[in-house]
Amino acid sequence: MKRGILCLCILSPGLALADVQGSRFFVGTSAFMLYNLDQSTDYPPHFYQLNFGYQLTPKDVLSLEFITWRYYAPMAILGNSENEEDNFPGYVKVVGPALAYQRFIAWGFYTALHSAFFQQSFWNEEDVKIGTGRQLFLTFRLGYHLSFYSDKLFLEPSLAMTHWPINTGLPEDFQVQEDKWRKYQFEPGLHMGFVF
């Protein structure tokens, strides 16, 4: 059985300071969506993300993200365990918006803070909805901005720490699994998009 996060990190130098001259808007997504193409997994993520952003200054960017996905085990497990016994007795569907602030530091490097407020629905193994809840999902990111085609296309490989300090409404058997694990995770990321 497969489980994990699609690791797409690109380590290469690039052009790299954000340029506010001309276009300031962008649309983007996460390369994690490519994991939806894996037909061999028993745990499809059904992950979709759309980002819409605006560059306030050459160093400051705000974006609104819309995200939906599924997970089948406590999030801290992802990539850390292949034990079926760690899974939930079903899965969690997540949907919600996020607000992100990105600050360019120097030489293309940036930091970012993403704050997502998710509505969650809990489904048992018979695919029956058994409850709802909410989650505050925070991401702290350090990454690198690469731009191509006259700064119209960009890739942003990153390393992130995610944390979910609020996670309510879990059914009791889901909560038992969740309580066995920490409330944070380290993971790679790769955002991409185009500027207009």
N, C-alpha and C positions, 0 to 999 in steps of 0.2 A: 504494500500500500504506500502511496506517496502522500507526503504532507510537506508543507513548507511554503516559503515565499520565493517567487522568481527573483533570483539575484542578478541584477543587471547593473553592474558598476563599470563605468568607463574611466580608465585612468590615462588621460592623455592631455597634453597642453592644448590650449585653444585661445581664441581671441577673447577677450573676456570682460570688459566692463560694460555694464548696461549703458545704453545710449538713449537718452530721452529725446534727442533731436528727431523730429519726424513722428513716427508712430509711438503711441504710448499704451495701446491696448493689446492684450494677447488672449488667446484661447489655448488651453492645453489639457493634458491628461496625465495619467501615470502609466508607465510601461507594465505595471502589474496586471493591467487588463489583458496582456498577452497570455497570462496564465489561464484565461478562459478557453483558450484553444486546446488545452491539454485534455484530450478525450479519454485518456487512460486512468485518470484519477477517480477515486470513489467519492471524493470531496470537492466538487467543483465550486470555486469561489463566487461565481456570478458577480464579479467585481466590475463596477462601472464608475468612472469619475470624469467630471467635466469641470474645468477651471476657467474662470473668466477674471482677468486681472487688469490693473491699471498701474502704470509706473508714475508715481508721484514726483520723484526727483531722480537724478542719475543713480542714487543709492537706495531709494525706498520704493517698495512695491507692495500694493495691497491686492489681494485676490479673494474671490468668493468661489468655494468649491462645493459641488454637489456630488455626494458619494452614496453608493449602495453596494452591499456585499453580504456574503454568508460566511459564518465560521462554525466549525463543528467541535471545537475543543476550546478550553481557556486560551486567550490570546497569548499569554506568556509561554505557552507550549510551542507555538508555531516554530517549527524548525528545531525544537529541542527534545522531542520525544516521538517515537514511532509506536508507542504502546497504545493499543486500542482501548485499554481500560481507562485511559485518561480522557477519552472523548466524552462529550455530552451525550445524553440519551436522546439525541435529535440534533437540532441545529438552531442557530440564531440568525435572523434576517435583520440587517441594519440599513437604515436610510436616514440621511440628514445633510444639513449644510455645514460648511466650515468656513471660518474666516482666517486668512493667513496674512502675516506680515513678513516680508523678506527684506533683509538689509545686506547690501553688498559691502564687503570689507575692503578687499584689495586684490588685484591680480585675478579677478574672476571668482574669488571665493565669497560665499555668502552664509549668513545664518538665517533661519526662519523659525517662526512659531506659528503652528496651526492649532486652532481650537475648534473642535467639531462637537455639535450637539446632536446625538443620534437618537432616533426612536428605534427601539428593538422589539421584535416579536419572536417568541420562542415556540418552536415546533418540535413535536415528539417524533419518534422513529416511524410512526404511521402517517407522517406528514399532516398532522392535525395541530392547529394553533392552540397552544395551552397557556399563553400569557403574553404580557407586554411589559416593557420597561424603558428606561432612559439611560443614556451613557454620555458623560463628558469625556471626550477623547482628545488628549493633547499630544502634539508632536513637536519636538525640538530637533532642528535639522541643521547640519553643517554640510555644505555642498559646493559645487563648482559649476559655473555657467559657461556653456559652450554655445557659440552662435555660428550659423552657417547661412549661405545664400544672402549676402548683404544684410545680415542681422534679421532676416525674416523667419528663420527656423532656429529653435534652440533645444538643447538637451541639458539637463541638470542632474548629474549623478550626485548622490548624497548618502550620508550616514545619518540615521535618526534614532532618537530615543522616544518611544511612545509611552504614554502613561494614561490610565483611566481611573481618576480618583473617585468618580461617581459612576456607579454601575448598579442600577436598581431594577427590581421586578423579576429577578431570576427565579424560576421555580426551584423548589428545594433541592431536587436531584441535580440541577445545573449548578446551584450555589455550592453544593458539596464539592464538586469538581473545581469550580473557580477558586474556592478558598485554599486549595492545595498549592497554588502558584502565586508568584509575585504579581504586582499590579503594574509592571512596566516591561518593556521589551526593547532590544536593540535590533535594528534592521536596516538593510540597504534601501535605497530608493532611486528612481529614475523618472523625473518628470520631463515632458516634452511638449512642445507647442509651437505656434506660429504667431508672429506679431503683425498687427494691421493698424 
